Structure formats: structure tokens, C-alpha cells
């Protein structure tokens, strides 16, 4: 089993239910779930001092973004 280490703010890639690759920002990892949001939501939440609106993905379906 591959160990994946992500930290808050890392760019990641996920595949949505339609098979489209999406670039998102990591927000939090809890167990085998990683919570992600759009880069725009992440940046806005930092500016406003609030928590970003996130969606959870099983970490096995998330990979680091290299570009």
C-alpha cells in the first residue's frame, strides 16, 4: 500500500464521477479521508479567516499535482 502524505495547501488531483481530472487544494486529512476545496475557496477562506467549504475523498483516489 502506497503511503500518501499531504499537508494543508498542497495541490492535489482527483478524478470526479465523470472521469474529469480536477486540481484542488488539500485542507485536512482525517483517517483515510482527505478534505479538499478549490484553490479559489482556499485562498478566500484564508483572507476572510474562515474555514473553507470542502468535500471529502478517500485518500486512495487523490494524488499529488505535479503541474
N, C-alpha and C positions, 0 to 999 in steps of 0.2 A: 504494500500500500504506500503510495506516494504521500509524503507529508508536505502540506502547503502552509506556508507562513505568510500572512498578510498583516499589514498594520494600517491603522486608520489613515485614510487619504490615498492609499495605493490605488493606481488604476488597475482595473481587472476587466476581463472579458467574460461574458456569459452568453449562452445561446437561449433565446426566447422560445416559446412554444411553436412559433412559426419557422424556426430554424435560422433566424436572423442573429448575427453576432452583434452584441451591444457592448459598448465601453462604458463602465460605471466606476464609481469610487467606493472602496471598502469603508465601512463605518464601524462595524463591530463584529466580532466572532463570538458565538455562544454555542458550545458543543460542536456539532457537525453542521451548524448553520452560519452562513456569513450574511450580514445585513449590508445592503448596497443601496446607492442612490445615484442620480445623475450628477455629473461634475457641477452643473449649474446649481442644483439643490444643495450640494455640499458646500460650495463657496458662499451661497446666500445665507445658509444657516450659520456659517462662521461669522459673517458680517453682522447678522442680527442677534448672535448669541443664543441661538435656539438649537434644538435637536433637529436633524434633517428627517424628512419623511422617507422611510426606507422600505425595502421589500427583502424578504429572506430567501436565500437559495441554499440548497445543500452544497456544502463546500466542494464536493466531488465534481460539480458542474461548473466551477469557477476556476479560471486560470489567470496567471499574471498577464498584463498587457505589455507588450514589448514594442509599442509603436504608436 
